[in-house]
Amino acid sequence: MSNSFFHFKEFTVRQDHCAMKVGTDGSLLGAWTSVEKTKRILDVGTGTGLVALMLAQRAPSTAVDAIDVDHDAFYQASHNVESSPFVGRIRVHLASLAAYQQTCTCRPYDLIVSNPPYFTKSLKSPESARNFARHDESLPLTSLLSDAGSLLTTGGRLAIILPLTRFESLKLQFAKQGFRLIRLTRVCPRPDKPPKRILFELSNADEKTTVPVIETLVLEDIPGNRSTAYRTLMRDFYL
């Protein structure tokens, strides 16, 4: 049974009402995503609010909106934001991305981030809430690209974490939706293991000659021992 809360250096994330708990994927996305020249951020599928809280910590002058279609996640994220030092800069909304895109009257975002549900044909959990949070029926990846594109400023960025297999199947959609890849990090569990996750950043800016920055991040030197690179990435968050 997972803990009902997770302490970070500057905030606490409670997760007892949320189907998807604090995990490595969300933590990586919140620490890895560039916040340079960012004034407005949208976190899609916020869950516990973890990524929104991490980005608010890293970008003190930035306003963050966080959305989730699940009522329990909305409640949990709202509580975590209200209990954080960033309560005045993060707003949590109960909405799907499609509905939010249609009704949003705010200024466009410089950055949109998402740790989206990504399972498609895998065996489903007996828990319906966990199924909904993990399987992409609730947020199809192609819809994420198209709806996010309409909410971004010119030159805006979209940052996502996905399993390697889902990233490969999505690559052909980037250009069709007006995006180009500008940054990618392969995440390997250990030096002798292949990548399991891909962190990637897309831009809608028309700069086709720019070469993407490609890197590799190894999480553990040996089982149970975090690598120097991973510890450096997470040093402002992990106790």
N, C-alpha and C positions, 0 to 999 in steps of 0.2 A: 504493500500500500504506500503510495507516495505521500510526502509531507503536504500539509495543508497550506504551507507558505514557503517562500524561498527568499532569504535575505541577500540583498546586494549591498554594496558599500553605501549608496545614497538613498535607497528605497527598498521596500519589501513588496513582494508579489504574492498575494494570496491566490490559491488555485482550487479551493475546495468546491466551488460551484461551476467550474469550467471543465469541459470534456477533455480538452487538450492542455496538458500541464507544461510547465516551464521545461524547456529542453535545449539541447545543443544547437539545433537549427535556428531557432529564434534568437538565441544569444549571439550566435555568429553573425546573423544578419544585422542585428542592432549595433554590433561593434565594428563590423567591416564596412558598412555602407558609408560612402563619402557624404559629409554634410557641408562641404565647402560651398560658399555662396548660396546658401539655402535659407530662405525666409519662411516658406510654408511647406509643410510635409503632410502627406496623407498615408496612414497605415491601414491597409486593406486586410480584413480578417484578423482583427487585433487580438482576439482570444483574451488572455489575461491582461493585455495591455503592455506586455513586456517590451516589445520593440519600440512602441511609442514612448515609453518611459526612458529607455536607453538613448533614443535619439534626442529627447528633450534635455537629458543630462549633457550630452555631447555638444549640443547647439543651443546655448543659453538664450539667444535672441530670436529663436525660431518658434513659430506657432505650429502646433501639431493637431490634426484631426485624426481620430481613430474610429473605424466603422466595423461593425460585425452584425450579421443577420441573426445570430443566435441570442435569445433573450438572456440566458444564463451567462454567456460570455459578456454581453453588454453590462449586466449587473456587476460581474466580477471586475471587468476593466474599469468601470466607473468608480467602484470602491477603491481600487488600487491607485487610481489617479488622485482621488480625493484625499488619500492618506499620504500622498507623496509631496516632495518639495516643489513639484512642477504643476500643481493643481491649477494655477492661473493661466497656463499655456497649452494645456491639452484638453480638447473637447471630445467626448465619446458619443457616437451616434448609433442608434439601432437602425441599420439599413443594409441592404445588399448594395454591392457596387453599382449594379445597373440602375437601381432606384435612386441612389445617391447622385449618380451621374446625371440623371434626368431632372432632379429637383434642386441640385446645388446652385446657389446664386452667388457663391463666394468667388474670390479671385482665383485664378488657376494656381496649381501647385508647382513648385520647383522640383519636388522629389515625391515620388510615390513608392512605397515599399510594401512587400507582401511575402509572408511565409505561407503560401497557399496550400489548401488541401490538394493532394496529388495522386492518391490511389484511384485506380479505375476498375480493374477486373480482379483485384486481390480479394481474398476471403474477408468478409466483413465481420466486425465484432458483434457480439450479441447486444451491445449497448447502442441504441439508436442515436444518442447524442454524439457518441464517439465516432460512429459511422459518418454522421453528417459533417463533423469537423475534419475528418481525414480523407474523405472521398470527394473528388472534384465535381460531383453533381452540384454541389453548393456554390462552386465558383470555377467554371470551366476556364482552363488556361487561355484559350483563344479569346474568350470574353474579357478576361483580365487585361489582355493586351489592348483590345479595341476600346474598352471603356476607360482604361487608364489614360490612353492617348488623348482622349477628348478633354481630360481634366488637367493636362500638363501645360505649362508655359512653353513657348518656343525655346528650344534648348533644354527642356526639362528632362529629368532622368527617372527611370523605373528600375528599382533594385529588387531582385528576387532570389530565393534559394530553392533549389529543386534537386531531387535525385538525378544522377547522371542520365539515366534512361529517359526520363521525362524531358530533360533539357534537350537531348538529341532530337527527340520527336517534335520539339517546339521551334527549333532553329529556323526552319523554312518560313515560319509565320512572322518573324521579326520584320523583314523588309516589306511584306504585304501590309503590315500595320503601321508602316512609317518609322520603324525603329532601326537603329544600327547598334551593334555590340561595341562597347567602348572599354569594358573591363570584365575580366573573368578570373575566378580563383577556383581551382580544383581542390577539394577538401578530402584528404586521405586520412584514414584512421591511424595508420602507422607507416613508416618508411617503406615497408615491404608489402603494403596493401594498395590496391588500386583505389582511385577516388570513388567515394560513395555519394557525395553531394557536389553541386556546382553553385557557387555564388556568382551572379552576373549582373551587370549594370548596362542598361540600354539608354540611348539618347534619341530624341526626335530631331536633333540639330542636323542640318544638311552639310555635313563635313565628311564626305565619303573617303577622303584621303587619309584620315586619321587611323593609325594602326592600333587595334585593341591591346590593352595591357593584360598579359596572360601570366598567371602565377600559380603556385601550388602551396597549400598550407597543410602541414602534417600535425595532427592533433596530439599524438603521443609518440615519444621516442621509443618507449617500451610499454607494455600493458600496465596501466595504472600510473604512468609518469607523464604529465603534460609536457609537451615540447616547449622550448623557449619562445618560439614564434607564437604559439597559442597563448601562453601565459602573458606575453607582451600585449597581444591583441585584447585580452580580457582584463588587464591589470586595473582598469578604472572601475570594474564592476564586481568581479569575484572577490570574496573575502579571503 
